[in-house]
């Protein structure tokens, strides 16, 4: 099933509430609670490339998201819940190579049943360059 198909019985407000709970756990670094908001085999995308499965998503949160994202450096500009899913516009402030960067992003959140199926994240440069200095970014991606 493609990630862009939303097979959820949640209302738009329930989707927003679930994703905000997910974000609360994510920003607190609570990996177990974060993963409980997701289906058993979640799928994420970063700038169009697929990250699939519990092991890969756990590593993504542990090695990338937790070290980089916190409520201190993260802003939600707009949230758009809909029957088909949820979209967020956001920004994250990161220091890289002694320079402050404000990286804008869009997250399209997908649902199935009463959980999140995953997210499609689109983040502006230099996000990928920063992550590549931390981890082997290409190791997260799987062929489709």
C-alpha positions as CSV (number, residue, x, y, z in Angstrom):
1,X,0.0,0.0,0.0
2,X,1.5,3.4,-0.9
3,X,2.2,5.7,2.0
4,X,0.0,8.4,0.6
5,X,-3.2,6.3,1.2
6,X,-4.9,7.3,4.5
7,X,-7.0,4.4,5.8
8,X,-7.9,5.9,9.2
9,X,-11.2,6.3,11.1
10,X,-9.7,9.2,13.0
11,X,-11.3,12.7,12.6
12,X,-9.0,15.5,11.5
13,X,-8.9,16.8,15.1
14,X,-8.0,13.3,16.4
15,X,-5.2,13.1,13.9
16,X,-3.8,16.5,15.0
17,X,-4.1,15.4,18.7
18,X,-2.3,12.1,18.0
19,X,0.5,13.8,16.1
20,X,0.9,16.4,18.8
21,X,1.2,13.6,21.4
22,X,3.7,11.9,19.1
23,X,5.7,15.2,19.0
24,X,5.6,15.6,22.7
25,X,7.2,12.2,23.2
26,X,9.6,12.8,20.3
27,X,10.8,16.1,21.7
28,X,11.2,14.6,25.2
29,X,13.4,11.8,23.7
30,X,11.0,9.1,24.8
31,X,11.6,6.6,22.0
32,X,9.2,3.9,23.4
33,X,6.3,6.3,23.7
34,X,7.0,7.8,20.3
35,X,7.0,4.4,18.7
36,X,3.7,3.5,20.4
37,X,2.0,6.2,18.3
38,X,3.1,4.4,15.1
39,X,1.8,1.2,13.3
40,X,4.0,-1.9,13.5
41,X,5.8,-1.2,10.2
42,X,5.9,2.5,9.8
43,X,7.1,4.3,6.6
44,X,8.8,7.6,6.6
45,X,10.2,9.6,3.7
46,X,12.9,12.2,3.7
47,X,12.8,14.5,0.7
48,X,11.2,11.7,-1.3
49,X,13.4,8.7,-0.2
50,X,11.8,5.8,1.8
51,X,12.7,4.8,5.3
52,X,10.7,1.6,6.3
53,X,10.2,-0.5,9.4
54,X,10.6,-0.4,13.2
55,X,14.3,-0.9,13.2
56,X,15.0,1.9,10.7
57,X,12.6,4.3,12.3
58,X,13.9,3.7,15.8
59,X,17.4,4.4,14.5
60,X,16.2,7.5,12.7
61,X,14.8,8.9,16.0
62,X,17.7,7.8,18.1
63,X,20.5,8.9,15.8
64,X,19.0,11.9,14.0
65,X,15.8,13.4,15.4
66,X,16.6,13.2,19.2
67,X,20.0,14.9,18.8
68,X,18.7,17.7,16.5
69,X,15.1,18.5,17.5
70,X,13.8,19.9,20.7
71,X,11.0,22.4,21.6
72,X,13.8,24.9,22.2
73,X,14.8,25.0,18.5
74,X,11.5,23.9,16.8
75,X,8.6,26.1,15.6
76,X,5.3,24.9,14.2
77,X,4.1,27.6,11.7
78,X,0.9,26.0,10.5
79,X,-1.0,22.7,11.0
80,X,-3.6,21.6,8.5
81,X,-5.6,18.6,9.7
82,X,-7.9,17.0,7.0
83,X,-9.8,13.8,6.4
84,X,-6.9,12.6,4.1
85,X,-4.1,13.2,6.7
86,X,-2.3,16.1,8.3
87,X,0.3,18.6,7.2
88,X,2.6,20.8,9.2
89,X,4.8,23.7,8.2
90,X,7.7,24.0,10.6
91,X,11.2,25.4,11.1
92,X,14.2,24.2,13.1
93,X,17.2,26.2,14.2
94,X,20.4,24.3,14.0
95,X,24.1,25.5,14.3
96,X,26.4,23.9,11.8
97,X,29.9,24.9,11.0
98,X,29.7,27.8,13.4
99,X,26.7,29.3,11.6
100,X,23.1,29.4,12.7
101,X,20.6,27.9,10.1
102,X,16.8,28.2,10.2
103,X,15.7,25.2,8.2
104,X,12.1,25.2,6.9
105,X,10.2,22.0,6.5
106,X,6.9,20.4,5.7
107,X,5.6,17.2,7.3
108,X,2.8,15.3,5.7
109,X,1.5,12.8,8.3
110,X,-0.2,9.6,7.2
111,X,-2.6,7.4,9.3
112,X,-4.0,4.0,9.3
113,X,-6.5,2.8,11.9
114,X,-5.9,4.8,15.1
115,X,-2.2,5.2,14.7
116,X,0.3,7.1,12.5
117,X,1.5,5.2,9.5
118,X,4.4,7.6,9.0
119,X,5.5,10.9,7.8
120,X,6.8,12.4,4.5
121,X,9.3,15.0,5.5
122,X,10.6,17.7,3.2
123,X,13.4,19.7,4.7
124,X,15.5,22.4,3.1
125,X,19.2,22.5,2.8
126,X,21.5,22.2,4.7
127,X,19.5,19.6,6.7
128,X,20.8,16.5,4.8
129,X,24.4,17.8,4.9
130,X,24.2,18.2,8.6
131,X,22.8,14.7,9.1
132,X,25.4,13.2,6.7
133,X,28.1,14.5,9.1
134,X,26.4,12.7,12.0
135,X,25.5,9.3,10.4
136,X,25.5,7.4,7.1
137,X,22.2,8.9,5.9
138,X,22.0,6.6,2.8
139,X,21.9,3.6,5.2
140,X,18.4,4.6,6.3
141,X,16.9,4.5,2.8
142,X,15.4,1.4,1.1
143,X,14.5,0.8,-2.5
144,X,10.9,1.0,-3.5
